[in-house]
Every structure is written in C-alpha cells, then in structure tokens.
Amino acid sequence: MKLTEGQLTKARACKSAEELRSLAASEGIELNDEEAEAYFAELNDVHVSDEELDAVAGGKCTNQNCGNPFEIKHPDLLG
C-alpha cells in the first residue's frame, strides 16, 4: 500500500492504533485491529543511533568537501 506524504503525516500524528484505524477508514483503507496495532507500532518505532544524533546535533560533515566552509572548491566559481 502506497501512502501520500500527507497521509503519512496524519498517520504519524495518531495517538493510538484505534485512532490510526479510524484515520485509515476515513481514507478508504480498511485495517483490522491487528493490522492497526502493527502499523501503529511501526510508525512509532523511531530509533536514532548516538552517531546519527551526533551528526545532526554537531553538524557532522558527510561529504568529502569538508574543511573551511569559506574555501571555494570549484575553480569555475573563482571568476
């Protein structure tokens, strides 16, 4: 089942599996209790590793052009 970004946003905002099931029904998607519980658990199983958190919080550079942020790396930009 492919959901739109809007549907995913609404689904992530649900506070319970029953609320998720109700939302799905309003979108024309039928879920039984077991499916709603499984999808709700999956939507709320967000784990960020310490490394991922450090990268976001510390501004970790993930490409090879790191270093001086003011250094121009592309000769064609020198004019």
C-alpha positions in Angstrom: 0.0 0.0 0.0 1.5 3.3 -1.1 0.6 6.4 1.0 0.9 10.0 0.2 3.2 12.3 2.3 0.0 13.9 3.7 -1.4 10.5 4.7 1.9 9.6 6.4 1.9 12.9 8.3 -1.6 12.3 9.6 -0.8 8.7 10.5 2.3 9.7 12.5 0.1 12.2 14.5 -2.2 9.4 15.7 -2.0 8.7 19.4 -3.3 5.1 19.3 -3.9 2.2 17.0 -7.7 2.8 17.2 -7.1 6.4 16.0 -4.9 5.2 13.2 -7.6 2.7 12.2 -10.2 5.4 12.2 -8.0 7.6 10.0 -7.4 4.8 7.6 -11.1 4.2 7.3 -11.7 7.9 6.5 -9.1 7.5 3.7 -10.8 4.4 2.3 -8.3 2.0 3.8 -9.6 -1.0 5.8 -7.4 -2.2 8.7 -8.4 -4.8 11.2 -7.3 -4.4 14.9 -4.2 -6.5 14.4 -3.0 -4.5 11.3 -3.7 -1.2 13.0 -1.6 -2.2 16.0 1.2 -3.4 13.8 1.2 -0.2 11.7 0.9 2.0 14.8 3.9 0.2 16.3 5.9 0.6 13.1 5.1 4.3 12.8 6.2 4.9 16.4 9.4 2.7 16.3 11.8 5.5 15.6 15.3 4.9 16.9 18.1 7.3 16.3 21.6 6.0 17.0 24.0 8.0 19.0 26.1 8.5 15.9 23.1 9.8 13.9 22.2 12.1 16.8 25.7 13.5 17.0 25.8 14.1 13.2 22.6 16.2 13.4 23.4 18.0 16.7 27.1 18.6 15.8 26.8 19.4 12.1 28.9 16.4 11.1 30.2 16.7 7.6 29.2 13.8 5.4 30.8 14.7 2.1 34.5 14.9 1.0 34.5 18.7 0.6 34.5 19.5 4.3 37.0 21.8 5.9 37.0 25.5 5.7 33.4 26.4 4.9 34.6 29.6 3.2 37.1 27.9 0.9 35.9 27.8 -2.8 36.3 24.2 -4.0 35.3 24.7 -7.6 37.7 26.6 -9.9 34.9 27.7 -12.2 33.4 29.7 -9.3 36.6 31.8 -8.9 35.6 34.1 -11.8 
